[in-house]
Amino acid sequence: MHRLPSGRPWLEGFSVSFSYSEQAAFCLLAGPGTSPGVDAEALTSPAPPASAFSPRELSSCLSPAARQRECLRRWTIKEAVFKAAGTGCDRPPRLLDSGHNGQRTGDLMLDAARYRWRMLPCPSHWLCVAVRG
């Protein structure tokens, strides 16, 4: 496995794109022309810093326990979309709006491109897949 200057992983000699999560053993392969993003966060992980979220995102969580869980879910979406874009977190994550509380699918704009994301069922992690288009 190699990495492009942007940090995106690639496999020499294969015409597939892939993304993986270092947090858990999740990997996503896609055909040529598709750049997927996948991220996973253990439900027991500490919440990312409040600076990663917009005021609207932070105000949508009522209790501290709900806030930790919802912030992890939102962080997983942001990471998957950044990976799909191939940019990593090269800008403040709070600028990327992750939708509504508990939302399982959605789309958002990043650098004038549309990204679709979907949360996938997983008993011990938040797991999100994102693709451009």
MODELLER restraints for C-alpha pairs under 7 A, 6 or more apart:
rsr = mdl.restraints
at = mdl.atoms
rsr.add(forms.Gaussian(group=physical.xy_distance, feature=features.Distance(at['CA:1:A'], at['CA:9:A']), mean=6.60, stdev=0.5))
rsr.add(forms.Gaussian(group=physical.xy_distance, feature=features.Distance(at['CA:1:A'], at['CA:10:A']), mean=5.88, stdev=0.5))
rsr.add(forms.Gaussian(group=physical.xy_distance, feature=features.Distance(at['CA:1:A'], at['CA:11:A']), mean=5.02, stdev=0.5))
rsr.add(forms.Gaussian(group=physical.xy_distance, feature=features.Distance(at['CA:2:A'], at['CA:9:A']), mean=5.63, stdev=0.5))
rsr.add(forms.Gaussian(group=physical.xy_distance, feature=features.Distance(at['CA:2:A'], at['CA:10:A']), mean=5.34, stdev=0.5))
rsr.add(forms.Gaussian(group=physical.xy_distance, feature=features.Distance(at['CA:2:A'], at['CA:11:A']), mean=6.23, stdev=0.5))
rsr.add(forms.Gaussian(group=physical.xy_distance, feature=features.Distance(at['CA:3:A'], at['CA:9:A']), mean=4.37, stdev=0.5))
rsr.add(forms.Gaussian(group=physical.xy_distance, feature=features.Distance(at['CA:3:A'], at['CA:10:A']), mean=5.92, stdev=0.5))
rsr.add(forms.Gaussian(group=physical.xy_distance, feature=features.Distance(at['CA:6:A'], at['CA:86:A']), mean=6.35, stdev=0.5))
rsr.add(forms.Gaussian(group=physical.xy_distance, feature=features.Distance(at['CA:6:A'], at['CA:87:A']), mean=5.85, stdev=0.5))
rsr.add(forms.Gaussian(group=physical.xy_distance, feature=features.Distance(at['CA:7:A'], at['CA:88:A']), mean=6.98, stdev=0.5))
rsr.add(forms.Gaussian(group=physical.xy_distance, feature=features.Distance(at['CA:8:A'], at['CA:86:A']), mean=5.73, stdev=0.5))
rsr.add(forms.Gaussian(group=physical.xy_distance, feature=features.Distance(at['CA:9:A'], at['CA:18:A']), mean=6.98, stdev=0.5))
rsr.add(forms.Gaussian(group=physical.xy_distance, feature=features.Distance(at['CA:9:A'], at['CA:19:A']), mean=6.84, stdev=0.5))
rsr.add(forms.Gaussian(group=physical.xy_distance, feature=features.Distance(at['CA:10:A'], at['CA:17:A']), mean=6.64, stdev=0.5))
rsr.add(forms.Gaussian(group=physical.xy_distance, feature=features.Distance(at['CA:10:A'], at['CA:18:A']), mean=6.91, stdev=0.5))
rsr.add(forms.Gaussian(group=physical.xy_distance, feature=features.Distance(at['CA:15:A'], at['CA:32:A']), mean=5.74, stdev=0.5))
rsr.add(forms.Gaussian(group=physical.xy_distance, feature=features.Distance(at['CA:16:A'], at['CA:29:A']), mean=6.60, stdev=0.5))
rsr.add(forms.Gaussian(group=physical.xy_distance, feature=features.Distance(at['CA:16:A'], at['CA:30:A']), mean=5.67, stdev=0.5))
rsr.add(forms.Gaussian(group=physical.xy_distance, feature=features.Distance(at['CA:16:A'], at['CA:31:A']), mean=4.92, stdev=0.5))
rsr.add(forms.Gaussian(group=physical.xy_distance, feature=features.Distance(at['CA:16:A'], at['CA:32:A']), mean=5.22, stdev=0.5))
rsr.add(forms.Gaussian(group=physical.xy_distance, feature=features.Distance(at['CA:17:A'], at['CA:29:A']), mean=5.85, stdev=0.5))
rsr.add(forms.Gaussian(group=physical.xy_distance, feature=features.Distance(at['CA:17:A'], at['CA:30:A']), mean=5.19, stdev=0.5))
rsr.add(forms.Gaussian(group=physical.xy_distance, feature=features.Distance(at['CA:17:A'], at['CA:31:A']), mean=6.29, stdev=0.5))
rsr.add(forms.Gaussian(group=physical.xy_distance, feature=features.Distance(at['CA:17:A'], at['CA:32:A']), mean=6.45, stdev=0.5))
rsr.add(forms.Gaussian(group=physical.xy_distance, feature=features.Distance(at['CA:17:A'], at['CA:34:A']), mean=6.54, stdev=0.5))
rsr.add(forms.Gaussian(group=physical.xy_distance, feature=features.Distance(at['CA:17:A'], at['CA:35:A']), mean=5.69, stdev=0.5))
rsr.add(forms.Gaussian(group=physical.xy_distance, feature=features.Distance(at['CA:17:A'], at['CA:36:A']), mean=6.95, stdev=0.5))
rsr.add(forms.Gaussian(group=physical.xy_distance, feature=features.Distance(at['CA:18:A'], at['CA:28:A']), mean=5.37, stdev=0.5))
rsr.add(forms.Gaussian(group=physical.xy_distance, feature=features.Distance(at['CA:18:A'], at['CA:29:A']), mean=4.42, stdev=0.5))
rsr.add(forms.Gaussian(group=physical.xy_distance, feature=features.Distance(at['CA:18:A'], at['CA:30:A']), mean=6.02, stdev=0.5))
rsr.add(forms.Gaussian(group=physical.xy_distance, feature=features.Distance(at['CA:18:A'], at['CA:35:A']), mean=6.93, stdev=0.5))
rsr.add(forms.Gaussian(group=physical.xy_distance, feature=features.Distance(at['CA:18:A'], at['CA:36:A']), mean=6.19, stdev=0.5))
rsr.add(forms.Gaussian(group=physical.xy_distance, feature=features.Distance(at['CA:19:A'], at['CA:27:A']), mean=5.82, stdev=0.5))
rsr.add(forms.Gaussian(group=physical.xy_distance, feature=features.Distance(at['CA:19:A'], at['CA:28:A']), mean=5.32, stdev=0.5))
rsr.add(forms.Gaussian(group=physical.xy_distance, feature=features.Distance(at['CA:19:A'], at['CA:29:A']), mean=6.83, stdev=0.5))
rsr.add(forms.Gaussian(group=physical.xy_distance, feature=features.Distance(at['CA:19:A'], at['CA:36:A']), mean=6.07, stdev=0.5))
rsr.add(forms.Gaussian(group=physical.xy_distance, feature=features.Distance(at['CA:19:A'], at['CA:37:A']), mean=5.30, stdev=0.5))
rsr.add(forms.Gaussian(group=physical.xy_distance, feature=features.Distance(at['CA:19:A'], at['CA:38:A']), mean=5.73, stdev=0.5))
rsr.add(forms.Gaussian(group=physical.xy_distance, feature=features.Distance(at['CA:20:A'], at['CA:26:A']), mean=5.70, stdev=0.5))
rsr.add(forms.Gaussian(group=physical.xy_distance, feature=features.Distance(at['CA:20:A'], at['CA:27:A']), mean=4.24, stdev=0.5))
rsr.add(forms.Gaussian(group=physical.xy_distance, feature=features.Distance(at['CA:20:A'], at['CA:28:A']), mean=6.22, stdev=0.5))
rsr.add(forms.Gaussian(group=physical.xy_distance, feature=features.Distance(at['CA:20:A'], at['CA:38:A']), mean=5.84, stdev=0.5))
rsr.add(forms.Gaussian(group=physical.xy_distance, feature=features.Distance(at['CA:20:A'], at['CA:39:A']), mean=6.88, stdev=0.5))
rsr.add(forms.Gaussian(group=physical.xy_distance, feature=features.Distance(at['CA:21:A'], at['CA:27:A']), mean=6.61, stdev=0.5))
rsr.add(forms.Gaussian(group=physical.xy_distance, feature=features.Distance(at['CA:21:A'], at['CA:38:A']), mean=6.35, stdev=0.5))
rsr.add(forms.Gaussian(group=physical.xy_distance, feature=features.Distance(at['CA:21:A'], at['CA:39:A']), mean=5.08, stdev=0.5))
rsr.add(forms.Gaussian(group=physical.xy_distance, feature=features.Distance(at['CA:21:A'], at['CA:40:A']), mean=5.98, stdev=0.5))
rsr.add(forms.Gaussian(group=physical.xy_distance, feature=features.Distance(at['CA:23:A'], at['CA:40:A']), mean=6.17, stdev=0.5))
rsr.add(forms.Gaussian(group=physical.xy_distance, feature=features.Distance(at['CA:23:A'], at['CA:41:A']), mean=6.17, stdev=0.5))
rsr.add(forms.Gaussian(group=physical.xy_distance, feature=features.Distance(at['CA:24:A'], at['CA:40:A']), mean=6.26, stdev=0.5))
rsr.add(forms.Gaussian(group=physical.xy_distance, feature=features.Distance(at['CA:28:A'], at['CA:38:A']), mean=6.59, stdev=0.5))
rsr.add(forms.Gaussian(group=physical.xy_distance, feature=features.Distance(at['CA:30:A'], at['CA:36:A']), mean=6.61, stdev=0.5))
rsr.add(forms.Gaussian(group=physical.xy_distance, feature=features.Distance(at['CA:35:A'], at['CA:84:A']), mean=5.43, stdev=0.5))
rsr.add(forms.Gaussian(group=physical.xy_distance, feature=features.Distance(at['CA:35:A'], at['CA:131:A']), mean=6.30, stdev=0.5))
rsr.add(forms.Gaussian(group=physical.xy_distance, feature=features.Distance(at['CA:36:A'], at['CA:84:A']), mean=4.68, stdev=0.5))
rsr.add(forms.Gaussian(group=physical.xy_distance, feature=features.Distance(at['CA:36:A'], at['CA:130:A']), mean=5.80, stdev=0.5))
rsr.add(forms.Gaussian(group=physical.xy_distance, feature=features.Distance(at['CA:36:A'], at['CA:131:A']), mean=4.84, stdev=0.5))
rsr.add(forms.Gaussian(group=physical.xy_distance, feature=features.Distance(at['CA:37:A'], at['CA:80:A']), mean=4.55, stdev=0.5))
rsr.add(forms.Gaussian(group=physical.xy_distance, feature=features.Distance(at['CA:37:A'], at['CA:81:A']), mean=6.00, stdev=0.5))
rsr.add(forms.Gaussian(group=physical.xy_distance, feature=features.Distance(at['CA:37:A'], at['CA:83:A']), mean=4.57, stdev=0.5))
rsr.add(forms.Gaussian(group=physical.xy_distance, feature=features.Distance(at['CA:37:A'], at['CA:84:A']), mean=3.96, stdev=0.5))
rsr.add(forms.Gaussian(group=physical.xy_distance, feature=features.Distance(at['CA:37:A'], at['CA:129:A']), mean=5.67, stdev=0.5))
rsr.add(forms.Gaussian(group=physical.xy_distance, feature=features.Distance(at['CA:37:A'], at['CA:130:A']), mean=4.96, stdev=0.5))
rsr.add(forms.Gaussian(group=physical.xy_distance, feature=features.Distance(at['CA:37:A'], at['CA:131:A']), mean=6.31, stdev=0.5))
rsr.add(forms.Gaussian(group=physical.xy_distance, feature=features.Distance(at['CA:38:A'], at['CA:80:A']), mean=4.65, stdev=0.5))
rsr.add(forms.Gaussian(group=physical.xy_distance, feature=features.Distance(at['CA:38:A'], at['CA:83:A']), mean=6.98, stdev=0.5))
rsr.add(forms.Gaussian(group=physical.xy_distance, feature=features.Distance(at['CA:38:A'], at['CA:128:A']), mean=5.64, stdev=0.5))
rsr.add(forms.Gaussian(group=physical.xy_distance, feature=features.Distance(at['CA:38:A'], at['CA:129:A']), mean=4.53, stdev=0.5))
rsr.add(forms.Gaussian(group=physical.xy_distance, feature=features.Distance(at['CA:38:A'], at['CA:130:A']), mean=6.36, stdev=0.5))
rsr.add(forms.Gaussian(group=physical.xy_distance, feature=features.Distance(at['CA:39:A'], at['CA:76:A']), mean=5.57, stdev=0.5))
rsr.add(forms.Gaussian(group=physical.xy_distance, feature=features.Distance(at['CA:39:A'], at['CA:79:A']), mean=6.02, stdev=0.5))
rsr.add(forms.Gaussian(group=physical.xy_distance, feature=features.Distance(at['CA:39:A'], at['CA:80:A']), mean=4.99, stdev=0.5))
rsr.add(forms.Gaussian(group=physical.xy_distance, feature=features.Distance(at['CA:39:A'], at['CA:127:A']), mean=5.86, stdev=0.5))
rsr.add(forms.Gaussian(group=physical.xy_distance, feature=features.Distance(at['CA:39:A'], at['CA:128:A']), mean=5.48, stdev=0.5))
rsr.add(forms.Gaussian(group=physical.xy_distance, feature=features.Distance(at['CA:39:A'], at['CA:129:A']), mean=6.80, stdev=0.5))
rsr.add(forms.Gaussian(group=physical.xy_distance, feature=features.Distance(at['CA:40:A'], at['CA:76:A']), mean=6.09, stdev=0.5))
rsr.add(forms.Gaussian(group=physical.xy_distance, feature=features.Distance(at['CA:40:A'], at['CA:125:A']), mean=6.09, stdev=0.5))
rsr.add(forms.Gaussian(group=physical.xy_distance, feature=features.Distance(at['CA:40:A'], at['CA:126:A']), mean=5.41, stdev=0.5))
rsr.add(forms.Gaussian(group=physical.xy_distance, feature=features.Distance(at['CA:40:A'], at['CA:127:A']), mean=4.43, stdev=0.5))
rsr.add(forms.Gaussian(group=physical.xy_distance, feature=features.Distance(at['CA:40:A'], at['CA:128:A']), mean=6.50, stdev=0.5))
rsr.add(forms.Gaussian(group=physical.xy_distance, feature=features.Distance(at['CA:41:A'], at['CA:72:A']), mean=6.82, stdev=0.5))
rsr.add(forms.Gaussian(group=physical.xy_distance, feature=features.Distance(at['CA:41:A'], at['CA:76:A']), mean=6.39, stdev=0.5))
rsr.add(forms.Gaussian(group=physical.xy_distance, feature=features.Distance(at['CA:41:A'], at['CA:125:A']), mean=5.27, stdev=0.5))
rsr.add(forms.Gaussian(group=physical.xy_distance, feature=features.Distance(at['CA:41:A'], at['CA:126:A']), mean=5.22, stdev=0.5))
rsr.add(forms.Gaussian(group=physical.xy_distance, feature=features.Distance(at['CA:41:A'], at['CA:127:A']), mean=6.76, stdev=0.5))
rsr.add(forms.Gaussian(group=physical.xy_distance, feature=features.Distance(at['CA:42:A'], at['CA:124:A']), mean=5.97, stdev=0.5))
rsr.add(forms.Gaussian(group=physical.xy_distance, feature=features.Distance(at['CA:42:A'], at['CA:125:A']), mean=4.21, stdev=0.5))
rsr.add(forms.Gaussian(group=physical.xy_distance, feature=features.Distance(at['CA:42:A'], at['CA:126:A']), mean=6.37, stdev=0.5))
rsr.add(forms.Gaussian(group=physical.xy_distance, feature=features.Distance(at['CA:43:A'], at['CA:69:A']), mean=6.94, stdev=0.5))
rsr.add(forms.Gaussian(group=physical.xy_distance, feature=features.Distance(at['CA:43:A'], at['CA:124:A']), mean=5.87, stdev=0.5))
rsr.add(forms.Gaussian(group=physical.xy_distance, feature=features.Distance(at['CA:43:A'], at['CA:125:A']), mean=5.10, stdev=0.5))
rsr.add(forms.Gaussian(group=physical.xy_distance, feature=features.Distance(at['CA:43:A'], at['CA:126:A']), mean=6.52, stdev=0.5))
rsr.add(forms.Gaussian(group=physical.xy_distance, feature=features.Distance(at['CA:47:A'], at['CA:68:A']), mean=5.14, stdev=0.5))
rsr.add(forms.Gaussian(group=physical.xy_distance, feature=features.Distance(at['CA:47:A'], at['CA:71:A']), mean=6.02, stdev=0.5))
rsr.add(forms.Gaussian(group=physical.xy_distance, feature=features.Distance(at['CA:47:A'], at['CA:72:A']), mean=5.59, stdev=0.5))
rsr.add(forms.Gaussian(group=physical.xy_distance, feature=features.Distance(at['CA:48:A'], at['CA:71:A']), mean=6.91, stdev=0.5))
rsr.add(forms.Gaussian(group=physical.xy_distance, feature=features.Distance(at['CA:48:A'], at['CA:72:A']), mean=6.85, stdev=0.5))
rsr.add(forms.Gaussian(group=physical.xy_distance, feature=features.Distance(at['CA:51:A'], at['CA:94:A']), mean=6.68, stdev=0.5))
rsr.add(forms.Gaussian(group=physical.xy_distance, feature=features.Distance(at['CA:52:A'], at['CA:92:A']), mean=6.81, stdev=0.5))
rsr.add(forms.Gaussian(group=physical.xy_distance, feature=features.Distance(at['CA:52:A'], at['CA:93:A']), mean=5.01, stdev=0.5))
rsr.add(forms.Gaussian(group=physical.xy_distance, feature=features.Distance(at['CA:52:A'], at['CA:94:A']), mean=4.62, stdev=0.5))
rsr.add(forms.Gaussian(group=physical.xy_distance, feature=features.Distance(at['CA:53:A'], at['CA:93:A']), mean=6.60, stdev=0.5))
rsr.add(forms.Gaussian(group=physical.xy_distance, feature=features.Distance(at['CA:53:A'], at['CA:94:A']), mean=4.04, stdev=0.5))
rsr.add(forms.Gaussian(group=physical.xy_distance, feature=features.Distance(at['CA:54:A'], at['CA:94:A']), mean=4.77, stdev=0.5))
rsr.add(forms.Gaussian(group=physical.xy_distance, feature=features.Distance(at['CA:54:A'], at['CA:95:A']), mean=6.79, stdev=0.5))
rsr.add(forms.Gaussian(group=physical.xy_distance, feature=features.Distance(at['CA:60:A'], at['CA:101:A']), mean=6.82, stdev=0.5))
rsr.add(forms.Gaussian(group=physical.xy_distance, feature=features.Distance(at['CA:61:A'], at['CA:67:A']), mean=4.88, stdev=0.5))
rsr.add(forms.Gaussian(group=physical.xy_distance, feature=features.Distance(at['CA:70:A'], at['CA:101:A']), mean=6.95, stdev=0.5))
rsr.add(forms.Gaussian(group=physical.xy_distance, feature=features.Distance(at['CA:73:A'], at['CA:126:A']), mean=5.89, stdev=0.5))
rsr.add(forms.Gaussian(group=physical.xy_distance, feature=features.Distance(at['CA:74:A'], at['CA:98:A']), mean=5.65, stdev=0.5))
rsr.add(forms.Gaussian(group=physical.xy_distance, feature=features.Distance(at['CA:76:A'], at['CA:126:A']), mean=6.70, stdev=0.5))
rsr.add(forms.Gaussian(group=physical.xy_distance, feature=features.Distance(at['CA:76:A'], at['CA:127:A']), mean=6.82, stdev=0.5))
rsr.add(forms.Gaussian(group=physical.xy_distance, feature=features.Distance(at['CA:76:A'], at['CA:128:A']), mean=6.13, stdev=0.5))
rsr.add(forms.Gaussian(group=physical.xy_distance, feature=features.Distance(at['CA:77:A'], at['CA:98:A']), mean=6.43, stdev=0.5))
rsr.add(forms.Gaussian(group=physical.xy_distance, feature=features.Distance(at['CA:77:A'], at['CA:128:A']), mean=5.84, stdev=0.5))
rsr.add(forms.Gaussian(group=physical.xy_distance, feature=features.Distance(at['CA:78:A'], at['CA:93:A']), mean=6.88, stdev=0.5))
rsr.add(forms.Gaussian(group=physical.xy_distance, feature=features.Distance(at['CA:78:A'], at['CA:96:A']), mean=6.75, stdev=0.5))
rsr.add(forms.Gaussian(group=physical.xy_distance, feature=features.Distance(at['CA:78:A'], at['CA:98:A']), mean=6.63, stdev=0.5))
rsr.add(forms.Gaussian(group=physical.xy_distance, feature=features.Distance(at['CA:80:A'], at['CA:128:A']), mean=6.17, stdev=0.5))
rsr.add(forms.Gaussian(group=physical.xy_distance, feature=features.Distance(at['CA:80:A'], at['CA:129:A']), mean=5.95, stdev=0.5))
rsr.add(forms.Gaussian(group=physical.xy_distance, feature=features.Distance(at['CA:80:A'], at['CA:130:A']), mean=5.51, stdev=0.5))
rsr.add(forms.Gaussian(group=physical.xy_distance, feature=features.Distance(at['CA:81:A'], at['CA:115:A']), mean=6.74, stdev=0.5))
rsr.add(forms.Gaussian(group=physical.xy_distance, feature=features.Distance(at['CA:81:A'], at['CA:130:A']), mean=5.41, stdev=0.5))
rsr.add(forms.Gaussian(group=physical.xy_distance, feature=features.Distance(at['CA:82:A'], at['CA:88:A']), mean=5.05, stdev=0.5))
rsr.add(forms.Gaussian(group=physical.xy_distance, feature=features.Distance(at['CA:82:A'], at['CA:89:A']), mean=6.18, stdev=0.5))
rsr.add(forms.Gaussian(group=physical.xy_distance, feature=features.Distance(at['CA:84:A'], at['CA:130:A']), mean=5.98, stdev=0.5))
rsr.add(forms.Gaussian(group=physical.xy_distance, feature=features.Distance(at['CA:84:A'], at['CA:131:A']), mean=5.60, stdev=0.5))
rsr.add(forms.Gaussian(group=physical.xy_distance, feature=features.Distance(at['CA:84:A'], at['CA:132:A']), mean=6.64, stdev=0.5))
rsr.add(forms.Gaussian(group=physical.xy_distance, feature=features.Distance(at['CA:104:A'], at['CA:118:A']), mean=5.78, stdev=0.5))
rsr.add(forms.Gaussian(group=physical.xy_distance, feature=features.Distance(at['CA:104:A'], at['CA:119:A']), mean=5.03, stdev=0.5))
rsr.add(forms.Gaussian(group=physical.xy_distance, feature=features.Distance(at['CA:105:A'], at['CA:117:A']), mean=5.66, stdev=0.5))
rsr.add(forms.Gaussian(group=physical.xy_distance, feature=features.Distance(at['CA:105:A'], at['CA:118:A']), mean=4.33, stdev=0.5))
rsr.add(forms.Gaussian(group=physical.xy_distance, feature=features.Distance(at['CA:105:A'], at['CA:119:A']), mean=6.23, stdev=0.5))
rsr.add(forms.Gaussian(group=physical.xy_distance, feature=features.Distance(at['CA:106:A'], at['CA:116:A']), mean=5.82, stdev=0.5))
rsr.add(forms.Gaussian(group=physical.xy_distance, feature=features.Distance(at['CA:106:A'], at['CA:117:A']), mean=5.45, stdev=0.5))
rsr.add(forms.Gaussian(group=physical.xy_distance, feature=features.Distance(at['CA:106:A'], at['CA:118:A']), mean=6.59, stdev=0.5))
rsr.add(forms.Gaussian(group=physical.xy_distance, feature=features.Distance(at['CA:107:A'], at['CA:114:A']), mean=6.66, stdev=0.5))
rsr.add(forms.Gaussian(group=physical.xy_distance, feature=features.Distance(at['CA:107:A'], at['CA:115:A']), mean=5.35, stdev=0.5))
rsr.add(forms.Gaussian(group=physical.xy_distance, feature=features.Distance(at['CA:107:A'], at['CA:116:A']), mean=4.22, stdev=0.5))
rsr.add(forms.Gaussian(group=physical.xy_distance, feature=features.Distance(at['CA:107:A'], at['CA:117:A']), mean=5.93, stdev=0.5))
rsr.add(forms.Gaussian(group=physical.xy_distance, feature=features.Distance(at['CA:108:A'], at['CA:114:A']), mean=5.66, stdev=0.5))
rsr.add(forms.Gaussian(group=physical.xy_distance, feature=features.Distance(at['CA:108:A'], at['CA:115:A']), mean=5.44, stdev=0.5))
rsr.add(forms.Gaussian(group=physical.xy_distance, feature=features.Distance(at['CA:108:A'], at['CA:116:A']), mean=6.69, stdev=0.5))
rsr.add(forms.Gaussian(group=physical.xy_distance, feature=features.Distance(at['CA:109:A'], at['CA:115:A']), mean=6.18, stdev=0.5))
rsr.add(forms.Gaussian(group=physical.xy_distance, feature=features.Distance(at['CA:114:A'], at['CA:132:A']), mean=5.91, stdev=0.5))
rsr.add(forms.Gaussian(group=physical.xy_distance, feature=features.Distance(at['CA:114:A'], at['CA:133:A']), mean=5.45, stdev=0.5))
rsr.add(forms.Gaussian(group=physical.xy_distance, feature=features.Distance(at['CA:115:A'], at['CA:130:A']), mean=6.53, stdev=0.5))
rsr.add(forms.Gaussian(group=physical.xy_distance, feature=features.Distance(at['CA:115:A'], at['CA:131:A']), mean=5.53, stdev=0.5))
rsr.add(forms.Gaussian(group=physical.xy_distance, feature=features.Distance(at['CA:115:A'], at['CA:132:A']), mean=4.32, stdev=0.5))
rsr.add(forms.Gaussian(group=physical.xy_distance, feature=features.Distance(at['CA:115:A'], at['CA:133:A']), mean=5.61, stdev=0.5))
rsr.add(forms.Gaussian(group=physical.xy_distance, feature=features.Distance(at['CA:116:A'], at['CA:130:A']), mean=5.52, stdev=0.5))
rsr.add(forms.Gaussian(group=physical.xy_distance, feature=features.Distance(at['CA:116:A'], at['CA:131:A']), mean=5.52, stdev=0.5))
rsr.add(forms.Gaussian(group=physical.xy_distance, feature=features.Distance(at['CA:116:A'], at['CA:132:A']), mean=6.27, stdev=0.5))
rsr.add(forms.Gaussian(group=physical.xy_distance, feature=features.Distance(at['CA:116:A'], at['CA:133:A']), mean=6.67, stdev=0.5))
rsr.add(forms.Gaussian(group=physical.xy_distance, feature=features.Distance(at['CA:117:A'], at['CA:128:A']), mean=6.74, stdev=0.5))
rsr.add(forms.Gaussian(group=physical.xy_distance, feature=features.Distance(at['CA:117:A'], at['CA:129:A']), mean=5.56, stdev=0.5))
rsr.add(forms.Gaussian(group=physical.xy_distance, feature=features.Distance(at['CA:117:A'], at['CA:130:A']), mean=4.14, stdev=0.5))
rsr.add(forms.Gaussian(group=physical.xy_distance, feature=features.Distance(at['CA:117:A'], at['CA:131:A']), mean=6.57, stdev=0.5))
rsr.add(forms.Gaussian(group=physical.xy_distance, feature=features.Distance(at['CA:118:A'], at['CA:128:A']), mean=5.57, stdev=0.5))
rsr.add(forms.Gaussian(group=physical.xy_distance, feature=features.Distance(at['CA:118:A'], at['CA:129:A']), mean=5.48, stdev=0.5))
rsr.add(forms.Gaussian(group=physical.xy_distance, feature=features.Distance(at['CA:118:A'], at['CA:130:A']), mean=6.53, stdev=0.5))
rsr.add(forms.Gaussian(group=physical.xy_distance, feature=features.Distance(at['CA:119:A'], at['CA:127:A']), mean=5.63, stdev=0.5))
rsr.add(forms.Gaussian(group=physical.xy_distance, feature=features.Distance(at['CA:119:A'], at['CA:128:A']), mean=4.37, stdev=0.5))
rsr.add(forms.Gaussian(group=physical.xy_distance, feature=features.Distance(at['CA:119:A'], at['CA:129:A']), mean=6.55, stdev=0.5))
rsr.add(forms.Gaussian(group=physical.xy_distance, feature=features.Distance(at['CA:120:A'], at['CA:127:A']), mean=5.45, stdev=0.5))
rsr.add(forms.Gaussian(group=physical.xy_distance, feature=features.Distance(at['CA:120:A'], at['CA:128:A']), mean=5.96, stdev=0.5))
